[in-house]
Amino acid sequence: MDMSEFVAPKSDQLNADDLLGGPRVITITRVVGTGNADQPVSVHFDGDEGKPYKPCKSMRRVMVAMWGADAAQYAGRSMRIYRDPKVAFGGMEVGGIRISHASHLDAPITMALTAMKTKSGSVKKQFTVAVLEPEKPAEDKTAQAVDRAIATVAGLATNDALQAWTADPKIVAYRAKLRESRPDLAQRLDDAVTDAADRLAQGGVS
């Protein structure tokens, strides 16, 4: 059970505490103005469930540095956001949302952002956004197993060997399960068995 689901605050926007469970990669769908001077921008994203990200001024500056000033260009772009517990408000650390990675960058960007304000002025700190690399597609281990089975069938030299392979109880059970879970792969294997049978019936000539 994921306990983070039961501690998230109720709100009309994404909050830092919504990220207590860890960072999140969001893909922007649109950016709109709110008319609110304190939070003038709403960044809507896939799966936001009506709770857009409303970046603070520092993160708005970061987004402009990342992608330029034309927010209409942001749709379809992604960024990795996280909860920074050190973000302070009114002299107290309350946590805030920060951007760590972004797509559509040729290289990481670094800029100076205001970390805190004092009587003598602002204290700035270097802030870096790294390049968000595309996610690698998950390996299809079932497809890989079927490829190995097809290679085995293709390497059988006699019809007796093919019949023995197809009659093996483990193979029979495997193919039956495959037809239920992955009919597309089951059909590939069936076609390979048919092709092998035809080849062997012709004396093994492919």
N, C-alpha and C positions, 0 to 999 in steps of 0.2 A: 504494500500500500504506500502510495506517495503522499507523505504528510504535508508537502508543500501546497497541495490542492486545498487544504483546510485552514491555511493561515494567510492566504492571499486576501488583501483588502478589497472591499467592494468600492468600485469607483467607475467613472465614465472615461477613464484614461489608464494607460499602462503605468504602473507605479514601480519604483525600485524594489519594493517588497514582493512584487509579482515574479521577480527574478531570484528569489531566495533559493530556489531549487537549482540554479545554475544559469549560465549565459544562454542566450537564444539568438538564432539567426532569423531575421525577418526579411521578407521580400516586399518592397513597397508597391502599393497599388495606386495610390494618389496622395497628393499633398494639398491641403486646403487651408485657407486662413480662417481663424476663429472669431476675429473681431475683439478678442480679449487682449488687452495690452500686456498682461503678465505672461500669457501663454498664447501668442499670436498664431502658432502653427500647429496643425494636426497632421501627423504622418500616419496614414492608414496603411495596413499591411495584410497580407494573406493570413486569415485566421485570427484577426484582431478581436472578433466577437464584440464589435462596437466600442472597443477600448483602444483608441489610437495612441500612438506614442507622441507626446507633446514635449519636444526637446527644449531644454533650457537654452539660454542665450549662448553659452559656451559651446554646446553641442550643435546649435544652429550655425555657429561660425565654423565649426569643424565640417559640417555637411557642405557648406559653401566652398570650403577649401578642397574638399574631396571631389565634388561634382559640379561646381560652378553655381551661379546664382539662379539659373532657370529651373525652378522646382518641377516644371512640367517634364523635365528630362529624367526625373528620379524614378518614375514608374518602371518596374521590372528590375530595379537594382536592389541589392541586398546588403545588409550590414549585420554584424554580430554585436549585440548589446549585452551589457552585464551590470550588476549592481555593485557600485563602489561605496563601501560603508564609510569612507572617509569624507564624503561630500557633506559639507556643513551648511546650515541655515540658521541665521540668528545666533551664531557662535556655538551651535550645538551640532554634532555629527549625527545626521539623520539618514544618510544614504541617498544616493542618486543614481540615475541611469547614465552610463557612459558607453561610447562606441569604441570597440577595440579593433575591428576589422571591417573592411568594406570592399565590395566588388567594384569593377570598372576603375581600378587604379593601376597605373603602370608600375608604381613603386610605392613603398610606405611614405606617408607624409608626416612631418613633425612641425608643430607650431607651439607658440607660447600662449598659454591660457591663464587667466586669473585664478589663482588657487585660493586666495583670501584677500580681504580688504582690511587695512589697518589705518590708524589715524595718519600715518605718514605716507600712505599710498597703497597701491595694490602690489601683492606678491604674486609673481608669475611663475609658472612651472611648465616644463616641456611636456607636451602631450603628443603621442604618436599613434597613428592608425595604420595597421598593417594591411596587406593585401589579402582579401578573402578568396582563397583558392576554391575552385568549383569542387563540389563533393564528388568523390569517386563512386561510380555505381557499385552497388553491393554485388558481391560474387554470387552467381547462380550455381550453387553447388549441385543442385539436382540436374541441371543441364550439363554440367561437367561430367557427372556420373553417367548420364545417358551417352555422352560423346565417347566415353571409355567403353561402354557396352557396345556401341556401334562399331568401334574400332576392333573389338574382340570378334564380333560377328563377321566383319569384313576379312578377318584373318583366318577364319576357319577353312580348312582345306578339303573337307569331305562332307557329304550329305549326312553321314552318320554322326559326325562331330556336331553339325548344326542341330540335328534332332536331339542329340544328347544335351546340348546347351539349352534348347527351348523346353526340354522336358524336366530339367533340373527344378525341383520343388522351390528352391530359393528364387530362381529366375521367374518361375510362374507366379509366385507371390509378389515379387517385385513389379512385374509388368501389370498385374491386376491393381496394385496400389497406385502405380503410375497413371493408369487409365482414370482413376478416381480423382487424383490430385492434380495431375498435369497432362491432360489429354493431348495437348499439342506435342509434348515430348514423347508420349506413348505412341503417337502416330509416326513420329520420326523413327522410333525403334522398330515399329511394325514394318515400316517401309524398308528398313535396312535388312530385316529378316527375310522379307519377300525378295529383295534384290539378291541376297546371298543364295536363297533357294534356287532362283532362276540361273544364277551364275554356275552353281554347282551342278545343276541339271544339264548344263551345256559343257560339262567336263572341267569346270573351274575357270573357264575363259571369261574375263571381264569385258 
